[in-house]
């Protein structure tokens, strides 16, 4: 038995959960935030048998895609009289970070 924890972009979370449910995997979606841009993410957790891990990872790959986004950097803390001109940056967001963790015991109550 494994615990699969996927941290995904909020825009991809609904598609991922729908795809998992369509293939009869039960998943729990938690709202989370953090990372480079401090944007909203979703953490999707599910318990699966060892031989189902590759199928779940395939579903995550199909559902979660990286994309580019233009952001304005936060200005640094400046001394009075200093001038900071922010330039928009193009960054890659999305995709998924997945952890597969062994589970000693799993019960559905």
N, CA, C and O atoms as CSV, one atom per row, in Angstrom:
chain,resi,resn,atom,element,x,y,z
A,1,UNK,N,N,0.848,-1.174,0.000
A,1,UNK,CA,C,0.000,0.000,0.000
A,1,UNK,C,C,0.891,1.234,0.000
A,1,UNK,O,O,1.915,1.270,0.682
A,2,UNK,N,N,0.492,2.251,-0.776
A,2,UNK,CA,C,1.236,3.511,-0.875
A,2,UNK,C,C,0.291,4.692,-0.663
A,2,UNK,O,O,-0.898,4.622,-0.975
A,3,UNK,N,N,0.844,5.769,-0.130
A,3,UNK,CA,C,0.158,7.047,-0.060
A,3,UNK,C,C,0.758,7.919,-1.146
A,3,UNK,O,O,1.963,8.171,-1.148
A,4,UNK,N,N,-0.075,8.381,-2.070
A,4,UNK,CA,C,0.369,9.270,-3.135
A,4,UNK,C,C,-0.090,10.670,-2.769
A,4,UNK,O,O,-1.280,10.904,-2.562
A,5,UNK,N,N,0.851,11.599,-2.689
A,5,UNK,CA,C,0.564,13.000,-2.375
A,5,UNK,C,C,1.025,13.821,-3.567
A,5,UNK,O,O,2.219,13.876,-3.861
A,6,UNK,N,N,0.087,14.459,-4.254
A,6,UNK,CA,C,0.396,15.269,-5.428
A,6,UNK,C,C,0.071,16.722,-5.130
A,6,UNK,O,O,-1.064,17.053,-4.787
A,7,UNK,N,N,1.067,17.586,-5.261
A,7,UNK,CA,C,0.865,19.024,-5.090
A,7,UNK,C,C,0.786,19.604,-6.492
A,7,UNK,O,O,1.749,19.545,-7.256
A,8,UNK,N,N,-0.380,20.169,-6.825
A,8,UNK,CA,C,-0.652,20.593,-8.191
A,8,UNK,C,C,-1.149,22.033,-8.215
A,8,UNK,O,O,-1.585,22.569,-7.197
A,9,UNK,N,N,-1.077,22.648,-9.391
A,9,UNK,CA,C,-1.598,23.997,-9.589
A,9,UNK,C,C,-3.111,23.956,-9.408
A,9,UNK,O,O,-3.764,22.994,-9.815
A,10,UNK,N,N,-3.656,24.979,-8.809
A,10,UNK,CA,C,-5.088,25.016,-8.512
A,10,UNK,C,C,-5.940,24.833,-9.769
A,10,UNK,O,O,-7.013,24.233,-9.703
A,11,UNK,N,N,-5.475,25.344,-10.910
A,11,UNK,CA,C,-6.230,25.219,-12.159
A,11,UNK,C,C,-6.331,23.769,-12.634
A,11,UNK,O,O,-7.276,23.417,-13.341
A,12,UNK,N,N,-5.372,22.926,-12.256
A,12,UNK,CA,C,-5.357,21.534,-12.693
A,12,UNK,C,C,-6.036,20.587,-11.705
A,12,UNK,O,O,-6.324,19.442,-12.053
A,13,UNK,N,N,-6.291,21.039,-10.499
A,13,UNK,CA,C,-6.768,20.149,-9.437
A,13,UNK,C,C,-8.125,19.521,-9.751
A,13,UNK,O,O,-8.318,18.327,-9.526
A,14,UNK,N,N,-9.057,20.305,-10.262
A,14,UNK,CA,C,-10.379,19.776,-10.570
A,14,UNK,C,C,-10.324,18.690,-11.637
A,14,UNK,O,O,-10.976,17.653,-11.514
A,15,UNK,N,N,-9.545,18.936,-12.680
A,15,UNK,CA,C,-9.379,17.952,-13.754
A,15,UNK,C,C,-8.755,16.671,-13.214
A,15,UNK,O,O,-9.175,15.570,-13.571
A,16,UNK,N,N,-7.746,16.821,-12.348
A,16,UNK,CA,C,-7.074,15.658,-11.775
A,16,UNK,C,C,-8.030,14.830,-10.923
A,16,UNK,O,O,-8.108,13.613,-11.088
A,17,UNK,N,N,-8.749,15.470,-10.027
A,17,UNK,CA,C,-9.669,14.748,-9.145
A,17,UNK,C,C,-10.764,14.064,-9.967
A,17,UNK,O,O,-11.121,12.920,-9.685
A,18,UNK,N,N,-11.296,14.750,-10.977
A,18,UNK,CA,C,-12.318,14.140,-11.836
A,18,UNK,C,C,-11.776,12.903,-12.541
A,18,UNK,O,O,-12.462,11.883,-12.614
A,19,UNK,N,N,-10.545,12.981,-13.064
A,19,UNK,CA,C,-9.938,11.847,-13.759
A,19,UNK,C,C,-9.695,10.675,-12.807
A,19,UNK,O,O,-9.885,9.517,-13.180
A,20,UNK,N,N,-9.276,10.978,-11.583
A,20,UNK,CA,C,-9.066,9.920,-10.591
A,20,UNK,C,C,-10.385,9.239,-10.227
A,20,UNK,O,O,-10.453,8.012,-10.153
A,21,UNK,N,N,-11.431,10.032,-10.001
A,21,UNK,CA,C,-12.733,9.473,-9.646
A,21,UNK,C,C,-13.321,8.662,-10.798
A,21,UNK,O,O,-13.974,7.642,-10.576
A,22,UNK,N,N,-13.087,9.120,-12.029
A,22,UNK,CA,C,-13.579,8.394,-13.208
A,22,UNK,C,C,-12.990,6.983,-13.284
A,22,UNK,O,O,-13.642,6.055,-13.763
A,23,UNK,N,N,-11.763,6.832,-12.812
A,23,UNK,CA,C,-11.106,5.518,-12.809
A,23,UNK,C,C,-11.217,4.832,-11.444
A,23,UNK,O,O,-10.481,3.894,-11.138
A,24,UNK,N,N,-12.165,5.330,-10.629
A,24,UNK,CA,C,-12.539,4.738,-9.341
A,24,UNK,C,C,-11.453,4.789,-8.276
A,24,UNK,O,O,-11.368,3.900,-7.428
A,25,UNK,N,N,-10.616,5.834,-8.319
A,25,UNK,CA,C,-9.676,6.102,-7.229
A,25,UNK,C,C,-10.313,7.152,-6.334
A,25,UNK,O,O,-10.780,8.185,-6.813
A,26,UNK,N,N,-10.331,6.884,-5.030
A,26,UNK,CA,C,-10.835,7.868,-4.075
A,26,UNK,C,C,-9.702,8.809,-3.707
A,26,UNK,O,O,-8.605,8.369,-3.364
A,27,UNK,N,N,-9.973,10.108,-3.779
A,27,UNK,CA,C,-8.935,11.098,-3.516
A,27,UNK,C,C,-9.476,12.177,-2.589
A,27,UNK,O,O,-10.673,12.464,-2.577
A,28,UNK,N,N,-8.577,12.767,-1.816
A,28,UNK,CA,C,-8.903,13.893,-0.954
A,28,UNK,C,C,-8.135,15.102,-1.454
A,28,UNK,O,O,-6.921,15.044,-1.647
A,29,UNK,N,N,-8.856,16.204,-1.663
A,29,UNK,CA,C,-8.244,17.445,-2.149
A,29,UNK,C,C,-8.193,18.458,-1.009
A,29,UNK,O,O,-9.205,18.754,-0.374
A,30,UNK,N,N,-7.001,18.979,-0.766
A,30,UNK,CA,C,-6.795,20.009,0.258
A,30,UNK,C,C,-6.284,21.270,-0.419
A,30,UNK,O,O,-5.440,21.205,-1.313
A,31,UNK,N,N,-6.791,22.406,0.005
A,31,UNK,CA,C,-6.278,23.667,-0.524
A,31,UNK,C,C,-4.973,23.994,0.196
A,31,UNK,O,O,-4.875,23.857,1.415
A,32,UNK,N,N,-3.979,24.424,-0.565
A,32,UNK,CA,C,-2.686,24.754,0.019
A,32,UNK,C,C,-2.102,25.933,-0.749
A,32,UNK,O,O,-2.620,26.317,-1.797
A,33,UNK,N,N,-1.030,26.500,-0.227
A,33,UNK,CA,C,-0.349,27.593,-0.923
A,33,UNK,C,C,1.121,27.537,-0.577
A,33,UNK,O,O,1.542,26.868,0.367
A,34,UNK,N,N,1.879,28.252,-1.362
A,34,UNK,CA,C,3.308,28.291,-1.101
A,34,UNK,C,C,4.086,28.287,-2.387
A,34,UNK,O,O,3.545,28.529,-3.467
A,35,UNK,N,N,5.337,28.015,-2.258
A,35,UNK,CA,C,6.189,27.994,-3.427
A,35,UNK,C,C,6.689,29.368,-3.791
A,35,UNK,O,O,6.546,30.327,-3.032
A,36,UNK,N,N,7.269,29.446,-4.951
A,36,UNK,CA,C,7.935,30.651,-5.423
A,36,UNK,C,C,6.999,31.856,-5.489
A,36,UNK,O,O,7.378,32.950,-5.069
A,37,UNK,N,N,5.793,31.675,-6.005
A,37,UNK,CA,C,4.881,32.800,-6.212
A,37,UNK,C,C,3.845,32.952,-5.115
A,37,UNK,O,O,3.028,33.871,-5.170
A,38,UNK,N,N,3.855,32.073,-4.114
A,38,UNK,CA,C,2.895,32.111,-3.008
A,38,UNK,C,C,1.457,32.034,-3.515
A,38,UNK,O,O,0.554,32.627,-2.925
A,39,UNK,N,N,1.248,31.307,-4.604
A,39,UNK,CA,C,-0.085,31.180,-5.172
A,39,UNK,C,C,-0.801,29.968,-4.612
A,39,UNK,O,O,-0.203,29.103,-3.973
A,40,UNK,N,N,-2.089,29.930,-4.868
A,40,UNK,CA,C,-2.917,28.834,-4.398
A,40,UNK,C,C,-2.597,27.546,-5.147
A,40,UNK,O,O,-2.527,27.531,-6.376
A,41,UNK,N,N,-2.407,26.478,-4.402
A,41,UNK,CA,C,-2.184,25.144,-4.941
A,41,UNK,C,C,-3.259,24.228,-4.384
A,41,UNK,O,O,-4.098,24.642,-3.585
A,42,UNK,N,N,-3.220,22.990,-4.816
A,42,UNK,CA,C,-4.061,21.963,-4.216
A,42,UNK,C,C,-3.167,20.767,-3.939
A,42,UNK,O,O,-2.283,20.441,-4.732
A,43,UNK,N,N,-3.402,20.119,-2.813
A,43,UNK,CA,C,-2.713,18.887,-2.471
A,43,UNK,C,C,-3.741,17.770,-2.563
A,43,UNK,O,O,-4.751,17.781,-1.858
A,44,UNK,N,N,-3.474,16.804,-3.443
A,44,UNK,CA,C,-4.385,15.683,-3.654
A,44,UNK,C,C,-3.728,14.443,-3.062
A,44,UNK,O,O,-2.604,14.095,-3.424
A,45,UNK,N,N,-4.438,13.776,-2.147
A,45,UNK,CA,C,-3.895,12.596,-1.466
A,45,UNK,C,C,-4.797,11.398,-1.731
A,45,UNK,O,O,-6.022,11.517,-1.742
A,46,UNK,N,N,-4.166,10.233,-1.944
A,46,UNK,CA,C,-4.935,9.012,-2.093
A,46,UNK,C,C,-4.091,7.808,-1.716
A,46,UNK,O,O,-2.879,7.788,-1.929
A,47,UNK,N,N,-4.740,6.818,-1.160
A,47,UNK,CA,C,-4.092,5.562,-0.830
A,47,UNK,C,C,-4.366,4.557,-1.932
A,47,UNK,O,O,-5.518,4.365,-2.322
A,48,UNK,N,N,-3.316,3.908,-2.445
A,48,UNK,CA,C,-3.472,2.945,-3.539
A,48,UNK,C,C,-2.613,1.718,-3.281
A,48,UNK,O,O,-1.652,1.761,-2.513
A,49,UNK,N,N,-2.976,0.633,-3.935
A,49,UNK,CA,C,-2.155,-0.575,-3.881
A,49,UNK,C,C,-0.861,-0.325,-4.653
A,49,UNK,O,O,-0.813,0.531,-5.536
A,50,UNK,N,N,0.182,-1.075,-4.316
A,50,UNK,CA,C,1.489,-0.888,-4.945
A,50,UNK,C,C,1.422,-0.955,-6.461
A,50,UNK,O,O,2.087,-0.174,-7.141
A,51,UNK,N,N,0.635,-1.871,-7.003
A,51,UNK,CA,C,0.584,-2.041,-8.458
A,51,UNK,C,C,-0.263,-0.974,-9.159
A,51,UNK,O,O,-0.323,-0.958,-10.388
A,52,UNK,N,N,-0.916,-0.086,-8.409
A,52,UNK,CA,C,-1.720,0.993,-8.989
A,52,UNK,C,C,-0.979,2.327,-9.050
A,52,UNK,O,O,-1.487,3.293,-9.619
A,53,UNK,N,N,0.211,2.385,-8.469
A,53,UNK,CA,C,0.952,3.647,-8.401
A,53,UNK,C,C,1.244,4.189,-9.792
A,53,UNK,O,O,1.048,5.379,-10.039
A,54,UNK,N,N,1.708,3.346,-10.704
A,54,UNK,CA,C,2.033,3.815,-12.055
A,54,UNK,C,C,0.807,4.354,-12.773
A,54,UNK,O,O,0.909,5.340,-13.504
A,55,UNK,N,N,-0.346,3.731,-12.582
A,55,UNK,CA,C,-1.574,4.234,-13.201
A,55,UNK,C,C,-1.933,5.614,-12.659
A,55,UNK,O,O,-2.314,6.505,-13.419
A,56,UNK,N,N,-1.811,5.789,-11.351
A,56,UNK,CA,C,-2.102,7.095,-10.742
A,56,UNK,C,C,-1.124,8.150,-11.252
A,56,UNK,O,O,-1.536,9.266,-11.571
A,57,UNK,N,N,0.156,7.816,-11.332
A,57,UNK,CA,C,1.134,8.776,-11.852
A,57,UNK,C,C,0.830,9.144,-13.302
A,57,UNK,O,O,1.036,10.289,-13.705
A,58,UNK,N,N,0.349,8.198,-14.079
A,58,UNK,CA,C,-0.046,8.487,-15.456
A,58,UNK,C,C,-1.204,9.469,-15.513
A,58,UNK,O,O,-1.216,10.372,-16.349
A,59,UNK,N,N,-2.179,9.295,-14.623
A,59,UNK,CA,C,-3.319,10.216,-14.559
A,59,UNK,C,C,-2.842,11.617,-14.186
A,59,UNK,O,O,-3.317,12.605,-14.746
A,60,UNK,N,N,-1.904,11.705,-13.241
A,60,UNK,CA,C,-1.360,13.016,-12.851
A,60,UNK,C,C,-0.650,13.659,-14.044
A,60,UNK,O,O,-0.824,14.851,-14.294
A,61,UNK,N,N,0.142,12.889,-14.777
A,61,UNK,CA,C,0.842,13.424,-15.950
A,61,UNK,C,C,-0.130,13.949,-17.011
A,61,UNK,O,O,0.113,14.989,-17.622
A,62,UNK,N,N,-1.236,13.220,-17.227
A,62,UNK,CA,C,-2.234,13.629,-18.220
A,62,UNK,C,C,-2.991,14.885,-17.790
A,62,UNK,O,O,-3.392,15.687,-18.634
A,63,UNK,N,N,-3.187,15.059,-16.496
A,63,UNK,CA,C,-4.072,16.113,-15.989
A,63,UNK,C,C,-3.372,17.405,-15.611
A,63,UNK,O,O,-4.004,18.461,-15.606
A,64,UNK,N,N,-2.088,17.352,-15.295
A,64,UNK,CA,C,-1.387,18.518,-14.745
A,64,UNK,C,C,-0.273,18.950,-15.696
A,64,UNK,O,O,0.659,18.195,-15.972
A,65,UNK,N,N,-0.393,20.177,-16.187
A,65,UNK,CA,C,0.539,20.655,-17.191
A,65,UNK,C,C,1.221,21.942,-16.741
A,65,UNK,O,O,0.607,22.801,-16.107
A,66,UNK,N,N,2.497,22.057,-17.080
A,66,UNK,CA,C,3.225,23.289,-16.801
A,66,UNK,C,C,2.815,24.343,-17.829
A,66,UNK,O,O,2.481,24.012,-18.967
A,67,UNK,N,N,2.841,25.588,-17.431
A,67,UNK,CA,C,2.514,26.706,-18.309
A,67,UNK,C,C,3.357,27.901,-17.900
A,67,UNK,O,O,3.883,27.937,-16.788
A,68,UNK,N,N,3.489,28.863,-18.771
A,68,UNK,CA,C,4.238,30.069,-18.419
A,68,UNK,C,C,3.263,31.161,-18.006
A,68,UNK,O,O,2.119,31.213,-18.457
A,69,UNK,N,N,3.755,32.029,-17.135
A,69,UNK,CA,C,2.937,33.115,-16.610
A,69,UNK,C,C,3.832,34.328,-16.441
A,69,UNK,O,O,4.996,34.197,-16.063
A,70,UNK,N,N,3.297,35.503,-16.718
A,70,UNK,CA,C,4.035,36.751,-16.532
A,70,UNK,C,C,3.717,37.292,-15.142
A,70,UNK,O,O,2.549,37.443,-14.783
A,71,UNK,N,N,4.761,37.583,-14.357
A,71,UNK,CA,C,4.570,38.120,-13.009
A,71,UNK,C,C,5.441,39.354,-12.833
A,71,UNK,O,O,6.473,39.509,-13.486
A,72,UNK,N,N,5.004,40.219,-11.942
A,72,UNK,CA,C,5.809,41.368,-11.554
A,72,UNK,C,C,6.457,41.044,-10.222
A,72,UNK,O,O,5.755,40.734,-9.260
A,73,UNK,N,N,7.785,41.108,-10.141
A,73,UNK,CA,C,8.444,40.778,-8.879
A,73,UNK,C,C,8.115,41.802,-7.802
A,73,UNK,O,O,7.851,42.971,-8.083
A,74,UNK,N,N,8.139,41.325,-6.562
A,74,UNK,CA,C,7.925,42.230,-5.431
A,74,UNK,C,C,9.159,43.115,-5.278
A,74,UNK,O,O,10.287,42.638,-5.399
A,75,UNK,N,N,8.946,44.399,-5.012
A,75,UNK,CA,C,10.114,45.262,-4.840
A,75,UNK,C,C,10.859,44.912,-3.557
A,75,UNK,O,O,10.242,44.564,-2.550
A,76,UNK,N,N,12.180,45.004,-3.596
A,76,UNK,CA,C,12.941,44.748,-2.370
A,76,UNK,C,C,12.733,45.878,-1.375
A,76,UNK,O,O,12.247,46.950,-1.736
A,77,UNK,N,N,13.095,45.640,-0.141
A,77,UNK,CA,C,13.030,46.701,0.867
A,77,UNK,C,C,14.073,47.739,0.486
A,77,UNK,O,O,15.257,47.432,0.347
A,78,UNK,N,N,13.623,48.944,0.323
A,78,UNK,CA,C,14.485,50.003,-0.217
A,78,UNK,C,C,14.752,51.054,0.860
A,78,UNK,O,O,13.948,51.269,1.767
A,79,UNK,N,N,15.868,51.673,0.728
A,79,UNK,CA,C,16.203,52.828,1.564
A,79,UNK,C,C,15.539,54.067,0.968
A,79,UNK,O,O,15.314,54.115,-0.241
A,80,UNK,N,N,15.219,55.073,1.790
A,80,UNK,CA,C,14.622,56.297,1.242
A,80,UNK,C,C,15.517,56.882,0.148
A,80,UNK,O,O,16.735,56.963,0.302
A,81,UNK,N,N,14.903,57.281,-0.938
A,81,UNK,CA,C,15.637,57.892,-2.043
A,81,UNK,C,C,16.070,56.899,-3.112
A,81,UNK,O,O,16.467,57.311,-4.202
A,82,UNK,N,N,16.005,55.586,-2.824
A,82,UNK,CA,C,16.368,54.598,-3.840
A,82,UNK,C,C,15.180,54.382,-4.766
A,82,UNK,O,O,14.028,54.610,-4.397
A,83,UNK,N,N,15.490,53.939,-5.972
A,83,UNK,CA,C,14.452,53.746,-6.988
A,83,UNK,C,C,14.516,52.318,-7.509
A,83,UNK,O,O,15.592,51.827,-7.852
A,84,UNK,N,N,13.360,51.649,-7.569
A,84,UNK,CA,C,13.299,50.284,-8.073
A,84,UNK,C,C,12.288,50.225,-9.217
A,84,UNK,O,O,11.126,50.592,-9.041
A,85,UNK,N,N,12.724,49.770,-10.372
A,85,UNK,CA,C,11.835,49.629,-11.521
A,85,UNK,C,C,11.598,48.144,-11.769
A,85,UNK,O,O,12.482,47.459,-12.284
A,86,UNK,N,N,10.418,47.634,-11.410
A,86,UNK,CA,C,10.168,46.201,-11.620
A,86,UNK,C,C,9.942,45.901,-13.099
A,86,UNK,O,O,9.257,46.646,-13.799
A,87,UNK,N,N,10.521,44.813,-13.556
A,87,UNK,CA,C,10.298,44.343,-14.919
A,87,UNK,C,C,9.544,43.026,-14.833
A,87,UNK,O,O,9.889,42.167,-14.021
A,88,UNK,N,N,8.519,42.857,-15.660
A,88,UNK,CA,C,7.783,41.586,-15.633
A,88,UNK,C,C,8.712,40.417,-15.981
A,88,UNK,O,O,9.596,40.530,-16.831
A,89,UNK,N,N,8.483,39.304,-15.303
A,89,UNK,CA,C,9.258,38.094,-15.544
A,89,UNK,C,C,8.329,36.996,-16.051
A,89,UNK,O,O,7.179,36.897,-15.623
A,90,UNK,N,N,8.832,36.182,-16.959
A,90,UNK,CA,C,8.083,35.025,-17.415
A,90,UNK,C,C,8.581,33.818,-16.627
A,90,UNK,O,O,9.765,33.486,-16.674
A,91,UNK,N,N,7.668,33.156,-15.898
A,91,UNK,CA,C,8.036,32.004,-15.078
A,91,UNK,C,C,7.153,30.820,-15.446
A,91,UNK,O,O,6.047,30.990,-15.960
A,92,UNK,N,N,7.652,29.620,-15.177
A,92,UNK,CA,C,6.872,28.406,-15.414
A,92,UNK,C,C,6.128,28.028,-14.146
A,92,UNK,O,O,6.722,27.932,-13.072
A,93,UNK,N,N,4.827,27.814,-14.275
A,93,UNK,CA,C,3.993,27.388,-13.151
A,93,UNK,C,C,3.251,26.119,-13.562
A,93,UNK,O,O,3.212,25.761,-14.739
A,94,UNK,N,N,2.672,25.458,-12.589
A,94,UNK,CA,C,1.883,24.272,-12.884
A,94,UNK,C,C,2.699,23.006,-12.812
A,94,UNK,O,O,3.746,22.954,-12.167
A,95,UNK,N,N,2.199,21.982,-13.489
A,95,UNK,CA,C,2.825,20.673,-13.364
A,95,UNK,C,C,2.417,20.062,-12.038
A,95,UNK,O,O,1.370,20.403,-11.486
A,96,UNK,N,N,3.231,19.172,-11.533
A,96,UNK,CA,C,2.907,18.510,-10.274
A,96,UNK,C,C,4.184,18.083,-9.576
A,96,UNK,O,O,5.179,17.752,-10.220
A,97,UNK,N,N,4.145,18.094,-8.258
A,97,UNK,CA,C,5.175,17.494,-7.427
A,97,UNK,C,C,4.496,16.346,-6.693
A,97,UNK,O,O,3.517,16.546,-5.974
A,98,UNK,N,N,5.030,15.135,-6.882
A,98,UNK,CA,C,4.363,13.949,-6.352
A,98,UNK,C,C,5.301,13.199,-5.410
A,98,UNK,O,O,6.472,12.974,-5.716
A,99,UNK,N,N,4.754,12.818,-4.256
A,99,UNK,CA,C,5.461,11.986,-3.292
A,99,UNK,C,C,4.723,10.653,-3.196
A,99,UNK,O,O,3.497,10.625,-3.086
A,100,UNK,N,N,5.456,9.568,-3.235
A,100,UNK,CA,C,4.882,8.239,-3.049
A,100,UNK,C,C,5.523,7.669,-1.786
A,100,UNK,O,O,6.734,7.455,-1.730
A,101,UNK,N,N,4.690,7.428,-0.776
A,101,UNK,CA,C,5.180,7.060,0.546
A,101,UNK,C,C,4.614,5.689,0.935
A,101,UNK,O,O,3.422,5.441,0.755
A,102,UNK,N,N,5.457,4.801,1.465
A,102,UNK,CA,C,4.918,3.507,1.913
A,102,UNK,C,C,3.970,3.690,3.110
A,102,UNK,O,O,4.181,4.547,3.968
A,103,UNK,N,N,2.929,2.863,3.137
A,103,UNK,CA,C,1.941,2.916,4.206
A,103,UNK,C,C,1.963,1.590,4.942
A,103,UNK,O,O,1.832,0.528,4.334
A,104,UNK,N,N,2.127,1.657,6.247
A,104,UNK,CA,C,2.156,0.437,7.057
A,104,UNK,C,C,0.757,-0.132,7.262
A,104,UNK,O,O,0.562,-1.348,7.271
A,105,UNK,N,N,-0.221,0.774,7.429
A,105,UNK,CA,C,-1.586,0.316,7.683
A,105,UNK,C,C,-2.569,1.295,7.072
A,105,UNK,O,O,-2.380,2.509,7.153
A,106,UNK,N,N,-3.622,0.765,6.459
A,106,UNK,CA,C,-4.635,1.589,5.822
A,106,UNK,C,C,-5.996,0.988,6.133
A,106,UNK,O,O,-6.216,-0.201,5.901
A,107,UNK,N,N,-6.920,1.804,6.660
A,107,UNK,CA,C,-8.269,1.335,6.962
A,107,UNK,C,C,-9.262,2.345,6.447
A,107,UNK,O,O,-9.066,3.550,6.607
A,108,UNK,N,N,-10.322,1.873,5.833
A,108,UNK,CA,C,-11.416,2.728,5.409
A,108,UNK,C,C,-12.566,2.453,6.359
A,108,UNK,O,O,-13.117,1.353,6.365
A,109,UNK,N,N,-12.931,3.437,7.159
A,109,UNK,CA,C,-13.955,3.255,8.192
A,109,UNK,C,C,-15.248,3.925,7.803
A,109,UNK,O,O,-16.221,3.873,8.556
